[in-house]
Amino acid sequence: MNFVLGEYRIEGRGAAEISASVESAVSAGELKPGQLLPPMRELATRLGVNPNTVAAAYRTLRERGVVETAGRRGTRVRPAPATTGRAHIRVDAPEGVRDVSSGNPDPALLPPLTQAFAAAAAEGDRAPVLYGEDPMEPELARIARADLDADGVPQGSLAVLNGSLDAVERVLATHLKPGDTVAVEDPGWGRTLDLVPALGLRTAPVGVDDEGPLPDAVRRALAAGARALIVTDRAQNPTGAAVSATRARALRSVLAEHPQTLLIEDDHGHRIVDLPLHPLAGTTRSWAFVRSPAKAYGPDLRLAVLTGDTVTLDRVRGRQRLGPGWVSRVAQRAVVRLWAYGAVDAAAVATAYGRRRDALIDALARRGTTAHGRSGMNVWVPVPDETGAVSRLLHAGWAVAPGARFRLSAPPGIRITVSTLKPQDIAPLANAVATAVGPAPARSYA
C-alpha cells in the first residue's frame, strides 16, 4: 500500500516499513524540511493499517530526529536535518541502573598507554617529524601490511586516517556524488547510517544474518543502482555478525556481477575476535579495507589503517594532504609499540568477550528468548515492542541501547554490550530481558 504526498509515495504495512519509507525520502530530498506529513489516522486509512502502526512509525522518526511534532500543527520534517541524529537515541542510566548500552570495550582489557607514548615521544624528541615528511610511520606500514597479508587482504598502498569512520567518509567522498546510493547493513552501525545521508547520499538497506550481509539483498541493492557497499567483516555492530567463508564466496559472486561497485570493508574487530577474516577486497575495481585498533587498544587512539586500489588511495591521501595533512606520528609510533610488542593478548581478549557473549545468549535461550552475537562485544535481541522493552528493562535496573539507533527497515531489537559483564551478572540480566521481551520467534533479524 502507499500514500501519495506530493510527488512521493509513503509506503509500507508495518511501522518499520513506513518509517523507512519516510526516512529514505528525507535522505533523498524528496521530502523537504518543514514539509507536513499526513495525520496519523488519515495515513493509516490510506495504507490500510491500524493507526497504532502509523503512530509507532512516527515515534521512530521522532526518535531518529527526522521529524518533529507540534501538537495540532501536525508532524513535519525537521528543518534541514544534517543527519537523522541516531547518536541521541539513547537511554541515560540513572543512579542504581547498570549501563549495558555503550558499545565500549572493557577498560580492564585495554593495555596501559604510558610506556608506549613515552617511548614514541622520546623518539620524536630525538628526530622531530616536520612538514613534508612521510605521513605514515614506516614500522606501522610494515606490521600492518604483514597482518593484512596474513589475512588474505590484497596488496595495495597504505594510509593512516583518524579512525574507521574518517576512512569510510573519505573513501565515499572520493568516488560518489550527492544523490548516489550506498548499500548499508540493516541493522548496522548507527554512525554509518547517519554519515551516508549527511554526505548527500542515499541509503539502500541490506539485511544481515549471523554470517553477514544477505547475498540476495546485496544483489537487489546493486541491481537497483547502488554504487557502493559497506560491509563489516567481523564483530558487526549491533548484531555481532561475522562474514563466514561460505558467505564470502557468495558475496564475491554477487560483486563479480557488478565490478563497478565501490566496496568498503570495516574490520574494527581485529584483535578482539577469534574468527578468521574472509575478505571480499579485490573483487571489484574500486575497493577499500580499513582496520582500526580502537576496540583492542582504546577508542581515544583515533587511528585506522586503510588499504585499497591505487586510485582510491591516491585520492584519499591527496584530499588528506589538503586537510589535516597526516595523523600524528607520535600516535602512530605508540600504536606500533602496542601492536608489535604484544601489549594485548588478542586470543585472551577474544575469549573473554566470547565467554560473556555466549553465556548471555545461552541464558536467554534457556528462557525462551532468541538472541544473536557471533563475534565481538554486543548481543542483539529481536523484540516485538522496542520502546516497551527498553522501558521495562530500565525499570528493572538495566539500560540497553534502543534498536532504533541501528535500523532502517529491519525489525525492532535491542543491543546489549557484554564487555563488562561478570559471571554473576548473566542470570539477573537474562531474567530481566526475558521478562521485558517475552518469548521471541526464532527468525532472522534482517
TORBA-652700 format. One record per residue (C-alpha): residue in three letters; residue number from 1; x, y negated, z negated; chain. Coordinates in steps of 0.001 Angstrom, whole numbers, plus 524288, in hexadecimal, padded with zeros to 5 digits. Layout:
PT, aa, i, x, y, z, ch
PT, ALA, NUM, X, Y, Z, A
...
end
This chain:
PT, aa, i, x, y, z, ch
PT, MET, 1, 80000, 80000, 80000, A
PT, ASN, 2, 80437, 7F1F6, 801F3, A
PT, PHE, 3, 8002D, 7E3F9, 7FF5D, A
PT, VAL, 4, 803A0, 7D910, 808D9, A
PT, LEU, 5, 809BD, 7CD20, 80257, A
PT, GLY, 6, 80C7B, 7C375, 80D13, A
PT, GLU, 7, 81549, 7CAE4, 81660, A
PT, TYR, 8, 81923, 7D50B, 80C25, A
PT, ARG, 9, 811F1, 7E156, 8082A, A
PT, ILE, 10, 81276, 7E56D, 7F9E6, A
PT, GLU, 11, 8123C, 7F438, 7F9F4, A
PT, GLY, 12, 811B7, 7FF8D, 7F080, A
PT, ARG, 13, 8095E, 8089E, 7E88F, A
PT, GLY, 14, 81145, 808CD, 7DC1A, A
PT, ALA, 15, 816C3, 7FDD0, 7D3BD, A
PT, ALA, 16, 824C8, 800CD, 7D7DF, A
PT, GLU, 17, 82122, 80069, 7E651, A
PT, ILE, 18, 81991, 7F3A8, 7E502, A
PT, SER, 19, 8244A, 7ECC7, 7DD4E, A
PT, ALA, 20, 82EA9, 7F1C0, 7E6C8, A
PT, SER, 21, 826AD, 7EC8F, 7F23B, A
PT, VAL, 22, 8260D, 7DEFB, 7EC47, A
PT, GLU, 23, 83451, 7DF01, 7E7FC, A
PT, SER, 24, 838E0, 7E329, 7F580, A
PT, ALA, 25, 8311A, 7D81B, 7FB90, A
PT, VAL, 26, 8370C, 7CE38, 7F226, A
PT, SER, 27, 844D1, 7D341, 7F4E1, A
PT, ALA, 28, 8424D, 7D262, 80388, A
PT, GLY, 29, 83C87, 7C4B1, 8029E, A
PT, GLU, 30, 82F3D, 7C936, 8078D, A
PT, LEU, 31, 82917, 7C4A6, 7FAC9, A
PT, LYS, 32, 82DB9, 7B6FA, 7F798, A
PT, PRO, 33, 830CD, 7B0C1, 7EA66, A
PT, GLY, 34, 8244D, 7AB58, 7E494, A
PT, GLN, 35, 81B77, 7B3B7, 7ED11, A
PT, LEU, 36, 80F3D, 7B823, 7E605, A
PT, LEU, 37, 80CAD, 7C6B2, 7E4E4, A
PT, PRO, 38, 7FEA8, 7CBAF, 7E568, A
PT, PRO, 39, 7F71C, 7CD54, 7D8A9, A
PT, MET, 40, 7F916, 7DAD2, 7D301, A
PT, ARG, 41, 7EB04, 7DF4E, 7D492, A
PT, GLU, 42, 7EA58, 7DA67, 7E27B, A
PT, LEU, 43, 7F6F9, 7E15A, 7E63C, A
PT, ALA, 44, 7F26A, 7EDB9, 7DF48, A
PT, THR, 45, 7E5C2, 7EDA1, 7E710, A
PT, ARG, 46, 7ECA9, 7EB95, 7F403, A
PT, LEU, 47, 7F6AA, 7F64C, 7F122, A
PT, GLY, 48, 7EC7F, 7FF85, 7EB95, A
PT, VAL, 49, 7F37C, 8014C, 7DE9C, A
PT, ASN, 50, 7F05D, 7FF25, 7D04B, A
PT, PRO, 51, 7F271, 7F109, 7CB94, A
PT, ASN, 52, 7FB54, 7F689, 7C0FA, A
PT, THR, 53, 80467, 7FB5B, 7CBBE, A
PT, VAL, 54, 805BF, 7EDA4, 7D15A, A
PT, ALA, 55, 8074A, 7E822, 7C396, A
PT, ALA, 56, 812A1, 7F17D, 7C146, A
PT, ALA, 57, 818C8, 7ED86, 7CE4D, A
PT, TYR, 58, 817A9, 7DF0E, 7CB03, A
PT, ARG, 59, 81D52, 7E199, 7BD7C, A
PT, THR, 60, 82933, 7E841, 7C39E, A
PT, LEU, 61, 82AFB, 7DCC5, 7CCE4, A
PT, ARG, 62, 82A69, 7D335, 7C173, A
PT, GLU, 63, 83455, 7DB53, 7B9D3, A
PT, ARG, 64, 83D7B, 7DB03, 7C575, A
PT, GLY, 65, 83C20, 7CC54, 7C6F8, A
PT, VAL, 66, 835EE, 7CD37, 7D469, A
PT, VAL, 67, 8290F, 7C6B1, 7D0D5, A
PT, GLU, 68, 82377, 7BE5E, 7C5FA, A
PT, THR, 69, 815A8, 7BD89, 7C0C7, A
PT, ALA, 70, 80F91, 7B0AC, 7BC9C, A
PT, GLY, 71, 80253, 7B444, 7B705, A
PT, ARG, 72, 7F712, 7B062, 7BFB9, A
PT, ARG, 73, 80060, 7AADE, 7C9D0, A
PT, GLY, 74, 803C7, 7B8CF, 7CD59, A
PT, THR, 75, 81029, 7C044, 7D062, A
PT, ARG, 76, 81A4F, 7BA2D, 7D951, A
PT, VAL, 77, 8279C, 7BD7D, 7DEC3, A
PT, ARG, 78, 83184, 7B6E3, 7D600, A
PT, PRO, 79, 837BC, 7AA80, 7DB65, A
PT, ALA, 80, 843E4, 7AE09, 7E343, A
PT, PRO, 81, 8479D, 7BA63, 7DBE7, A
PT, ALA, 82, 85606, 7BCC4, 7DEA3, A
PT, THR, 83, 854B9, 7CA8A, 7D945, A
PT, THR, 84, 84A1C, 7D2B5, 7D323, A
PT, GLY, 85, 8504B, 7D0D9, 7C5C4, A
PT, ARG, 86, 851A6, 7DF0F, 7C1D0, A
PT, ALA, 87, 85C20, 7DBCB, 7B7D9, A
PT, HIS, 88, 8519A, 7D514, 7AFDC, A
PT, ILE, 89, 84909, 7E14E, 7AF6B, A
PT, ARG, 90, 84E0B, 7E658, 7A296, A
PT, VAL, 91, 849F2, 7E9E0, 794EA, A
PT, ASP, 92, 850BC, 7E2AD, 789F5, A
PT, ALA, 93, 85371, 7EBAA, 77E94, A
PT, PRO, 94, 84F46, 7E523, 771E2, A
PT, GLU, 95, 855C0, 7E87B, 764F9, A
PT, GLY, 96, 853D5, 7F6B6, 76192, A
PT, VAL, 97, 851AA, 7FB02, 76FB9, A
PT, ARG, 98, 85BEC, 80358, 77671, A
PT, ASP, 99, 85FDB, 7FDE1, 783B7, A
PT, VAL, 100, 8617F, 80883, 78E14, A
PT, SER, 101, 85EBD, 7FF7B, 79984, A
PT, SER, 102, 86B9F, 7F8B7, 79C80, A
PT, GLY, 103, 8725F, 80185, 7A675, A
PT, ASN, 104, 87F56, 7FEC2, 79FAB, A
PT, PRO, 105, 88A1A, 808BC, 79D4F, A
PT, ASP, 106, 88D2B, 80D69, 78F95, A
PT, PRO, 107, 89716, 803B8, 789E4, A
PT, ALA, 108, 89D31, 80F0D, 78277, A
PT, LEU, 109, 8A0D1, 81569, 78F6C, A
PT, LEU, 110, 8A738, 8093D, 79526, A
PT, PRO, 111, 8B610, 80805, 79426, A
PT, PRO, 112, 8BCDA, 7FD29, 78C80, A
PT, LEU, 113, 8C10C, 7F241, 7958F, A
PT, THR, 114, 8CB4B, 7EB38, 78D71, A
PT, GLN, 115, 8D768, 7F28F, 791C1, A
PT, ALA, 116, 8D350, 7F32F, 7A00D, A
PT, PHE, 117, 8D100, 7E48E, 7A0F6, A
PT, ALA, 118, 8DCFD, 7E13E, 798EF, A
PT, ALA, 119, 8E593, 7E91F, 7A21A, A
PT, ALA, 120, 8DEE4, 7E31D, 7ADFA, A
PT, ALA, 121, 8E0BD, 7D563, 7A88C, A
PT, ALA, 122, 8EF06, 7D803, 7A56B, A
PT, GLU, 123, 8F136, 7DC4A, 7B36D, A
PT, GLY, 124, 8EA9B, 7CFC3, 7B7E1, A
PT, ASP, 125, 8F3AC, 7C7EB, 7AF3B, A
PT, ARG, 126, 8FF7E, 7CE25, 7B5AA, A
PT, ALA, 127, 8FA44, 7CC4B, 7C37E, A
PT, PRO, 128, 8EE84, 7C324, 7C443, A
PT, VAL, 129, 8E4F2, 7C573, 7CF64, A
PT, LEU, 130, 8E477, 7B943, 7D7FF, A
PT, TYR, 131, 8DC0B, 7B4A1, 7E338, A
PT, GLY, 132, 8DDE9, 7BC20, 7EFBB, A
PT, GLU, 133, 8E206, 7C8F3, 7E98A, A
PT, ASP, 134, 8DBB7, 7D61E, 7EC07, A
PT, PRO, 135, 8CDFA, 7D5C6, 7E60F, A
PT, MET, 136, 8CEB9, 7E41C, 7E21F, A
PT, GLU, 137, 8D7FD, 7E9EC, 7D833, A
PT, PRO, 138, 8E029, 7F3F0, 7DFC2, A
PT, GLU, 139, 8DF85, 7FE25, 7D4FF, A
PT, LEU, 140, 8D0BB, 7FCD4, 7D435, A
PT, ALA, 141, 8D007, 7FEEB, 7E2DD, A
PT, ARG, 142, 8D860, 80B18, 7E190, A
PT, ILE, 143, 8D0D7, 811C2, 7D6B7, A
PT, ALA, 144, 8C395, 80DB5, 7DC21, A
PT, ARG, 145, 8C717, 8132E, 7E97F, A
PT, ALA, 146, 8CBF1, 81FD5, 7E370, A
PT, ASP, 147, 8BF21, 82193, 7DC12, A
PT, LEU, 148, 8B729, 81E84, 7E841, A
PT, ASP, 149, 8BF21, 8283B, 7F030, A
PT, ALA, 150, 8BCF5, 832AC, 7E5EE, A
PT, ASP, 151, 8AE44, 83047, 7E6B4, A
PT, GLY, 152, 8ADB2, 83108, 7F582, A
PT, VAL, 153, 8AB12, 822A1, 7F81D, A
PT, PRO, 154, 8B033, 81F34, 805C5, A
PT, GLN, 155, 8BC4C, 816F6, 80790, A
PT, GLY, 156, 8B9FA, 8085D, 807D4, A
PT, SER, 157, 8BF92, 7FB81, 80354, A
PT, LEU, 158, 8BD76, 7F769, 7F528, A
PT, ALA, 159, 8B898, 7EB27, 7EE6A, A
PT, VAL, 160, 8B5E9, 7E77F, 7E04C, A
PT, LEU, 161, 8A92E, 7E093, 7DCF1, A
PT, ASN, 162, 8A2AC, 7DB7D, 7D09A, A
PT, GLY, 163, 89AB2, 7E7A5, 7CDCE, A
PT, SER, 164, 891E0, 7F096, 7D5A8, A
PT, LEU, 165, 88701, 7E6DB, 7D822, A
PT, ASP, 166, 89095, 7DCA5, 7DD1C, A
PT, ALA, 167, 895C9, 7E6B4, 7E6B8, A
PT, VAL, 168, 88824, 7EAB4, 7EB2C, A
PT, GLU, 169, 88426, 7DC84, 7ED09, A
PT, ARG, 170, 89033, 7D928, 7F50E, A
PT, VAL, 171, 88EC9, 7E51B, 7FDBF, A
PT, LEU, 172, 88075, 7E230, 8006D, A
PT, ALA, 173, 883AE, 7D403, 80371, A
PT, THR, 174, 88E56, 7D7BF, 80D26, A
PT, HIS, 175, 88533, 7DFC6, 815AF, A
PT, LEU, 176, 8770C, 7DB90, 813EE, A
PT, LYS, 177, 86F02, 7CF6E, 8164F, A
PT, PRO, 178, 862BE, 7CAB6, 80F3F, A
PT, GLY, 179, 8570C, 7D2E5, 812FE, A
PT, ASP, 180, 85EC9, 7DF7A, 814D1, A
PT, THR, 181, 85A2C, 7EB4E, 80D19, A
PT, VAL, 182, 86218, 7F315, 8033D, A
PT, ALA, 183, 85E13, 800C7, 7FF0A, A
PT, VAL, 184, 85F47, 801B0, 7F039, A
PT, GLU, 185, 85D31, 80C6F, 7E65C, A
PT, ASP, 186, 84FF5, 80C27, 7DF99, A
PT, PRO, 187, 850EC, 80CDE, 7D41E, A
PT, GLY, 188, 85E1B, 80658, 7D485, A
PT, TRP, 189, 86716, 7FC83, 7CE25, A
PT, GLY, 190, 85EF1, 7F089, 7CB04, A
PT, ARG, 191, 869B9, 7E6D9, 7CE32, A
PT, THR, 192, 86B1F, 7EC91, 7DBCE, A
PT, LEU, 193, 85C76, 7EB9E, 7DDB1, A
PT, ASP, 194, 85D84, 7DD40, 7D9E9, A
PT, LEU, 195, 869CB, 7DA9C, 7E1DA, A
PT, VAL, 196, 86458, 7DF03, 7EEEB, A
PT, PRO, 197, 858F0, 7D556, 7EF82, A
PT, ALA, 198, 86175, 7CAB8, 7E980, A
PT, LEU, 199, 869F8, 7CBD6, 7F5B3, A
PT, GLY, 200, 85DF6, 7C9F8, 7FE36, A
PT, LEU, 201, 85D8E, 7D868, 801B1, A
PT, ARG, 202, 8521E, 7E1C5, 8014D, A
PT, THR, 203, 851A3, 7EE33, 7F941, A
PT, ALA, 204, 84D3C, 7FB73, 7FE37, A
PT, PRO, 205, 84B3E, 80498, 7F29A, A
PT, VAL, 206, 850E8, 81242, 7F3D3, A
PT, GLY, 207, 84C9A, 81CA6, 7EA31, A
PT, VAL, 208, 85678, 82477, 7E255, A
PT, ASP, 209, 8569B, 83135, 7DAEA, A
PT, ASP, 210, 860F1, 83771, 7D24B, A
PT, GLU, 211, 869DB, 8398F, 7DE19, A
PT, GLY, 212, 8694E, 82BB4, 7E357, A
PT, PRO, 213, 861E6, 82491, 7EE21, A
PT, LEU, 214, 857C9, 82CC5, 7F555, A
PT, PRO, 215, 85C64, 82F32, 80351, A
PT, ASP, 216, 84ED9, 82DCF, 8095D, A
PT, ALA, 217, 84CD1, 820DB, 8025D, A
PT, VAL, 218, 85A05, 81BFF, 8072E, A
PT, ARG, 219, 856BE, 8206B, 81502, A
PT, ARG, 220, 849C8, 8190F, 814B5, A
PT, ALA, 221, 85020, 80CA2, 80F9E, A
PT, LEU, 222, 85AE3, 80CC6, 819D9, A
PT, ALA, 223, 8517B, 8104D, 824CB, A
PT, ALA, 224, 8490D, 804BF, 820A7, A
PT, GLY, 225, 85484, 7FB7F, 82276, A
PT, ALA, 226, 85C16, 7FB0C, 8159E, A
PT, ARG, 227, 869CE, 7F690, 818F2, A
PT, ALA, 228, 8706D, 7FAA1, 80C43, A
PT, LEU, 229, 86F78, 80546, 801ED, A
PT, ILE, 230, 87473, 80453, 7F3E5, A
PT, VAL, 231, 87709, 81147, 7ED03, A
PT, THR, 232, 87B5C, 813EE, 7DF06, A
PT, ASP, 233, 883B6, 82036, 7DF90, A
PT, ARG, 234, 8833E, 82401, 7D12A, A
PT, ALA, 235, 87D54, 81F52, 7C458, A
PT, GLN, 236, 87280, 81893, 7CBFF, A
PT, ASN, 237, 86BDE, 80DF7, 7C433, A
PT, PRO, 238, 86181, 81066, 7BF0A, A
PT, THR, 239, 85F55, 81EC5, 7C272, A
PT, GLY, 240, 86CA9, 824FD, 7C0A5, A
PT, ALA, 241, 86C0F, 82ACD, 7CE53, A
PT, ALA, 242, 878A4, 82F9E, 7D49F, A
PT, VAL, 243, 87A43, 83295, 7E30A, A
PT, SER, 244, 87C52, 8413F, 7E471, A
PT, ALA, 245, 88427, 847F6, 7EF2C, A
PT, THR, 246, 877A4, 84C98, 7F5BD, A
PT, ARG, 247, 8716C, 83F25, 7F512, A
PT, ALA, 248, 87DCB, 838B1, 7FA29, A
PT, ARG, 249, 87D95, 84173, 8062A, A
PT, ALA, 250, 86F5C, 83E13, 808B5, A
PT, LEU, 251, 871D1, 82F82, 8070F, A
PT, ARG, 252, 87DB2, 82FE5, 80FF3, A
PT, SER, 253, 87520, 8364B, 81A3D, A
PT, VAL, 254, 86B20, 82B58, 8190C, A
PT, LEU, 255, 87596, 820D6, 8198F, A
PT, ALA, 256, 87BB6, 8271E, 82589, A
PT, GLU, 257, 86ECF, 8245E, 82C71, A
PT, HIS, 258, 8707A, 815E1, 82905, A
PT, PRO, 259, 87F1C, 81318, 82A49, A
PT, GLN, 260, 87CCB, 8045B, 82A7B, A
PT, THR, 261, 87833, 804AB, 81C41, A
PT, LEU, 262, 8803D, 7FD54, 81223, A
PT, LEU, 263, 8828C, 8075F, 80767, A
PT, ILE, 264, 8861D, 802B3, 7F9AE, A
PT, GLU, 265, 8897A, 80CA7, 7EF2C, A
PT, ASP, 266, 88A7E, 80944, 7E0B9, A
PT, ASP, 267, 89253, 8128B, 7D820, A
PT, HIS, 268, 89181, 80B70, 7CB1D, A
PT, GLY, 269, 890C2, 818D1, 7C47B, A
PT, HIS, 270, 89F17, 81B5D, 7C72D, A
PT, ARG, 271, 8A5A9, 82109, 7BB0B, A
PT, ILE, 272, 8991B, 82270, 7B320, A
PT, VAL, 273, 8930E, 82DD3, 7BA9E, A
PT, ASP, 274, 897A7, 83BC7, 7BC7B, A
PT, LEU, 275, 890B8, 83E16, 7C96A, A
PT, PRO, 276, 898F4, 83DA9, 7D5D0, A
PT, LEU, 277, 897A3, 83278, 7DF68, A
PT, HIS, 278, 89182, 83586, 7ECA5, A
PT, PRO, 279, 893EE, 82916, 7F46B, A
PT, LEU, 280, 88C63, 8251F, 80088, A
PT, ALA, 281, 89695, 81B35, 804CC, A
PT, GLY, 282, 89B56, 81BC8, 812AF, A
PT, THR, 283, 88E9F, 82103, 8184C, A
PT, THR, 284, 88B36, 813A3, 81DD5, A
PT, ARG, 285, 89385, 80969, 8249C, A
PT, SER, 286, 891FE, 7FF8A, 81998, A
PT, TRP, 287, 893B2, 80496, 80BCB, A
PT, ALA, 288, 89838, 8005F, 7FE6A, A
PT, PHE, 289, 89B36, 80817, 7F224, A
PT, VAL, 290, 89C43, 80123, 7E510, A
PT, ARG, 291, 8A197, 80694, 7D856, A
PT, SER, 292, 8A11D, 7FF65, 7CB56, A
PT, PRO, 293, 8A78F, 8027A, 7BE35, A
PT, ALA, 294, 89D14, 7FB18, 7B6A1, A
PT, LYS, 295, 8961F, 806FE, 7B0EB, A
PT, ALA, 296, 8A2CB, 80DE0, 7AD47, A
PT, TYR, 297, 8AB24, 80276, 7A88B, A
PT, GLY, 298, 8A166, 7F7B9, 7A548, A
PT, PRO, 299, 897C3, 7EEFB, 7ACA3, A
PT, ASP, 300, 89F86, 7E2A3, 7A99F, A
PT, LEU, 301, 8AAB7, 7E6B8, 7B280, A
PT, ARG, 302, 8A287, 7E209, 7BE40, A
PT, LEU, 303, 8AA93, 7E916, 7C858, A
PT, ALA, 304, 8A78C, 7F271, 7D378, A
PT, VAL, 305, 8AFB4, 7F89E, 7DE30, A
PT, LEU, 306, 8A9D1, 7F859, 7EBCC, A
PT, THR, 307, 8AD83, 8000D, 7F7D8, A
PT, GLY, 308, 8A6F9, 8010F, 80505, A
PT, ASP, 309, 8A883, 7FFB6, 8139E, A
PT, THR, 310, 8B24A, 7F5CF, 818BB, A
PT, VAL, 311, 8A86C, 7EBA4, 81D3D, A
PT, THR, 312, 8A0E4, 7EBC4, 81070, A
PT, LEU, 313, 8AD11, 7EA83, 807FD, A
PT, ASP, 314, 8B2C2, 7DFB7, 81070, A
PT, ARG, 315, 8A62A, 7D7F1, 80F64, A
PT, VAL, 316, 8A4F1, 7D9EF, 800B5, A
PT, ARG, 317, 8B2FE, 7D60C, 7FE02, A
PT, GLY, 318, 8B1F5, 7CA60, 80709, A
PT, ARG, 319, 8A5EA, 7C557, 80007, A
PT, GLN, 320, 8AC12, 7C80A, 7F2D1, A
PT, ARG, 321, 8B7CB, 7BF99, 7F67A, A
PT, LEU, 322, 8AE9A, 7B428, 7F8CB, A
PT, GLY, 323, 8A845, 7B5D2, 7EB75, A
PT, PRO, 324, 8AEBF, 7BB40, 7DF43, A
PT, GLY, 325, 8BAF7, 7BF2E, 7E6D9, A
PT, TRP, 326, 8BDE5, 7CB64, 7DEF9, A
PT, VAL, 327, 8BAA9, 7D2C0, 7D287, A
PT, SER, 328, 8C438, 7CFFD, 7C783, A
PT, ARG, 329, 8D078, 7D81F, 7C944, A
PT, VAL, 330, 8D1AB, 7D875, 7BA6B, A
PT, ALA, 331, 8C496, 7DF77, 7B9D2, A
PT, GLN, 332, 8C8BB, 7E866, 7C4F0, A
PT, ARG, 333, 8D557, 7EBF4, 7BDE7, A
PT, ALA, 334, 8CDCB, 7EED3, 7B17F, A
PT, VAL, 335, 8C4CC, 7F7EB, 7B8F2, A
PT, VAL, 336, 8D0AD, 7FEAE, 7BEC4, A
PT, ARG, 337, 8D571, 801C6, 7B117, A
PT, LEU, 338, 8C822, 806C1, 7ACEC, A
PT, TRP, 339, 8C617, 80E84, 7B95B, A
PT, ALA, 340, 8D3AD, 81414, 7BBA4, A
PT, TYR, 341, 8D792, 8173E, 7ADBB, A
PT, GLY, 342, 8CB6D, 81EA8, 7A986, A
PT, ALA, 343, 8C584, 814A6, 7A042, A
PT, VAL, 344, 8B89B, 81BC3, 7A22B, A
PT, ASP, 345, 8B6FB, 82A80, 7A1B9, A
PT, ALA, 346, 8AD4C, 82AE9, 7ACEE, A
PT, ALA, 347, 8A95A, 838FA, 7AA65, A
PT, ALA, 348, 8A6B4, 83645, 79BFC, A
PT, VAL, 349, 89EB3, 82A13, 79F27, A
PT, ALA, 350, 896B1, 83149, 7A960, A
PT, THR, 351, 89468, 83C6F, 79FE6, A
PT, ALA, 352, 89011, 8332F, 7951F, A
PT, TYR, 353, 88613, 82C64, 79DBC, A
PT, GLY, 354, 881C8, 8395C, 7A37E, A
PT, ARG, 355, 87F14, 83F65, 79637, A
PT, ARG, 356, 876DF, 833CB, 791D0, A
PT, ARG, 357, 86F82, 8333E, 79EB3, A
PT, ASP, 358, 86CEC, 841CD, 79F5D, A
PT, ALA, 359, 868EE, 84276, 79116, A
PT, LEU, 360, 85E77, 83813, 7930E, A
PT, ILE, 361, 8597D, 83DE9, 79FD7, A
PT, ASP, 362, 858A7, 84B7F, 799A7, A
PT, ALA, 363, 851DA, 84637, 78D87, A
PT, LEU, 364, 847E4, 83F22, 795F5, A
PT, ALA, 365, 845A7, 84B57, 79E1E, A
PT, ARG, 366, 84292, 85308, 791D2, A
PT, ARG, 367, 83848, 848D7, 78ECF, A
PT, GLY, 368, 83247, 8499E, 79C5A, A
PT, THR, 369, 83826, 83CF1, 7A196, A
PT, THR, 370, 83F7E, 83C8F, 7AE70, A
PT, ALA, 371, 84C26, 834C2, 7AF09, A
PT, HIS, 372, 8576B, 8330E, 7B89B, A
PT, GLY, 373, 865EA, 8308C, 7B6C9, A
PT, ARG, 374, 86F9B, 83894, 7BE80, A
PT, SER, 375, 87B32, 82FB4, 7BBBC, A
PT, GLY, 376, 87F2C, 8233F, 7B4D8, A
PT, MET, 377, 879C0, 81D1E, 7A89D, A
PT, ASN, 378, 86B51, 81B1C, 7ABAE, A
PT, VAL, 379, 85F19, 8238D, 7AB63, A
PT, TRP, 380, 85332, 8204B, 7B3AD, A
PT, VAL, 381, 845CE, 82452, 7AEA0, A
PT, PRO, 382, 839FB, 8236E, 7B7CB, A
PT, VAL, 383, 82E2F, 81DE3, 7B0B1, A
PT, PRO, 384, 81FE5, 81BF3, 7B44D, A
PT, ASP, 385, 81F25, 80EAB, 7AD7E, A
PT, GLU, 386, 82BFB, 80764, 7ACFA, A
PT, THR, 387, 82788, 7FBAC, 7A504, A
PT, GLY, 388, 82093, 8043B, 79B2C, A
PT, ALA, 389, 82C10, 80D7C, 799AC, A
PT, VAL, 390, 835B6, 80264, 7976D, A
PT, SER, 391, 82CA9, 7FC1B, 78D74, A
PT, ARG, 392, 82A1F, 808C2, 7860D, A
PT, LEU, 393, 8388A, 80BFC, 78581, A
PT, LEU, 394, 83BB5, 7FE75, 78068, A
PT, HIS, 395, 8319D, 8006D, 775C7, A
PT, ALA, 396, 8380F, 80D8C, 772B2, A
PT, GLY, 397, 84547, 806FF, 77128, A
PT, TRP, 398, 84B80, 808F4, 77E8C, A
PT, ALA, 399, 84DF4, 7FE89, 788E6, A
PT, VAL, 400, 84EBC, 8047B, 79690, A
PT, ALA, 401, 85072, 7FE08, 7A3D2, A
PT, PRO, 402, 843D7, 7FC0A, 7AB98, A
PT, GLY, 403, 8444F, 802D8, 7B8B3, A
PT, ALA, 404, 83F60, 7F677, 7BF5F, A
PT, ARG, 405, 84D78, 7F1A0, 7BEF2, A
PT, PHE, 406, 8516B, 7FC6E, 7C845, A
PT, ARG, 407, 845C2, 7FF0F, 7D129, A
PT, LEU, 408, 83FF6, 7FA65, 7DDEB, A
PT, SER, 409, 835B7, 8048B, 7E17A, A
PT, ALA, 410, 83A45, 80FEF, 7D90B, A
PT, PRO, 411, 830FA, 814D3, 7CE64, A
PT, PRO, 412, 83223, 80F1C, 7C0A0, A
PT, GLY, 413, 83CAB, 8139F, 7B74D, A
PT, ILE, 414, 8455D, 80FAC, 7AC05, A
PT, ARG, 415, 85437, 80FF7, 7AB06, A
PT, ILE, 416, 85B03, 81499, 79EBB, A
PT, THR, 417, 86999, 81232, 79CDA, A
PT, VAL, 418, 86F8D, 81D9C, 7956E, A
PT, SER, 419, 87D57, 81841, 793FB, A
PT, THR, 420, 87CB8, 815AF, 7854F, A
PT, LEU, 421, 87369, 82093, 78148, A
PT, LYS, 422, 877E2, 82997, 77664, A
PT, PRO, 423, 87348, 837C0, 77504, A
PT, GLN, 424, 86A2E, 833C7, 76A02, A
PT, ASP, 425, 8639F, 829B6, 772E9, A
PT, ILE, 426, 85F0E, 83354, 77D34, A
PT, ALA, 427, 85357, 8397E, 77683, A
PT, PRO, 428, 84D78, 82CC4, 77139, A
PT, LEU, 429, 84F0A, 8261B, 77E63, A
PT, ALA, 430, 8497B, 831BE, 785D6, A
PT, ASN, 431, 83DD2, 83238, 77C89, A
PT, ALA, 432, 83B4E, 823BC, 77E74, A
PT, VAL, 433, 83C6F, 82485, 78D4A, A
PT, ALA, 434, 833CB, 8308B, 78E61, A
PT, THR, 435, 8297A, 82A1B, 785E3, A
PT, ALA, 436, 82A20, 81D39, 78D47, A
PT, VAL, 437, 82A55, 82340, 79ACF, A
PT, GLY, 438, 82287, 82FB9, 7998A, A
PT, PRO, 439, 824F9, 83B99, 7A240, A
PT, ALA, 440, 829A5, 8374F, 7AFAB, A
PT, PRO, 441, 827F9, 83F50, 7BC0C, A
PT, ALA, 442, 83452, 84577, 7C163, A
PT, ARG, 443, 835FA, 83CEB, 7CD68, A
PT, SER, 444, 84006, 83563, 7D4C7, A
PT, TYR, 445, 8421D, 82779, 7D02A, A
PT, ALA, 446, 842D2, 822FF, 7DE40, A
end
